[in-house]
Amino acid sequence: MNPALRALNRFGLGARIGEAEQLSDPRGWLAAQLRPELALLSADGLPTHADVEEATRRLRDAQRSRDQDAVREARRTLRTILETEERAVLDRRVSTDQPFIERLVAFWSNHLCVSVAAKARVVPLAGLYEREAIRPHVLGSFADLVLASAHHPAMLLYLDNAESIGPDSRVARLLSRRTGAPRGLNENYARELMELHTVGVDGGYTQDDVIQMARILTGWSVAGIGPREAARAGSFVFRRAAHEPGPKTLLGKRYREDGEAEGERAIRDLCAHPSTARFVSTKLVRHFVSDEPPSSAVDRIAGVFRESGGDLSEISHALVTLDEAWNPDTRKLRTPQDWVVATLRALHAREAPPSFVNVLRELRHPLWAPSAPKGYGDTVREWADPESLMQRAELARSVSRRIPGARAEPERLLQVVDVEDGNPLPGMLTDNGVAADERLALGFGGPAFQWR
């Protein structure tokens, strides 16, 4: 195993031709990238909250007026906002010289995912969510990361907490008098917060704990849902009148009624729970080591998680030092997003062609669009079906023909993949009897390039 290629491909986003030769200290190179400011993405030229609010208002107005042309135009605007954000992220992944930090951003964005496929209201917010809730916290406290997610409008809308009302709250009593029907609690976010974001499905909670967490989080909402809040639309708001009164008991701990602070304390306690350290560490080791996470590696990362209080910088440093991650017998299949980015990085592209946003949709792996709150899968099982691999092979031909300079010296692709003795790839890439673009397509579409 070539340690430089392992650093560039496993921890990074794909080696560039000639890059491994310049990497004398692979682990040091990775550790040097763990600086919080490197995770940030400049907002210059990207949609603002004001842009999102205006586009959302236009769609709402068009729907109320039943003007179908205006509805279509408003939806195109929302889609344009999303595509602008998608291109910015793909360009960063393709061009960055700090790919480890971008892989961490992608991991945590998927762990605490929102989905534009599930909720139309999330479409213009997904890019803002990653820029505002994920990137500033990927090397900070795990609890701060989860709290930033919990406060963001994209998450509150995606998992329906924005409209969750305490059954005994003032708002519920008022609505009951008006409509004669009870109105109230939505458990979606509380359930996923526990099952997917913190303690995990085997973390020892019960259905009653889900209900109690949902009660604790009533009132956590998004401004603009109410009829007199248009001026503050799109930001977090705590609606005290919708909050469930009285104490609650979660995982055996009693929480006194304390408004928004009540929810913040409960989330911090979930983040500090021993089951959270184990659950999250297992996901990290699965991502950076192998589909079947070695228990020794999980134990090591979980120990760092507990001892550091969930310090994601220390946890990220610990991932780099895992012997299992550098074991030549471990490997990870590239997801479609990884594969697309790696092909462009190999050829020293500085940005992703605009069409590659649609390429990811063809590969069933667009940004911020998983089909369920658990996020995209991270194993061979999800991505190695014959149809998906055939699509990669076809797209490899397209890339090899369209990217400037791609046809030059296809044998140099051997500098970005770690091939074992006896692998036929070197012979194929150096066979001058085959057209250069076909050889390059064989390299990108063949088995060796599918692994990181």
PyMOL commands that set and color helices and strands:
alter all, ss='L'
color gray80, all
select helices_A, chain A and resi 3-11+20-22+26-32+36-39+49-65+68-95+99-111+120-122+126-137+142-151+153-158+161-163+170-179+188-197+207-216+230-232+240-242+259-272+274-288+295-308+312-321+323-326+336-346+356-362+380-383+386-402+410-415+425-429+436-445+447-450
alter helices_A, ss='H'
color red, helices_A
select strands_A, chain A and resi 220-222+236-238+248-250+253-255
alter strands_A, ss='S'
color yellow, strands_A
deselect
rebuild
show_as cartoon
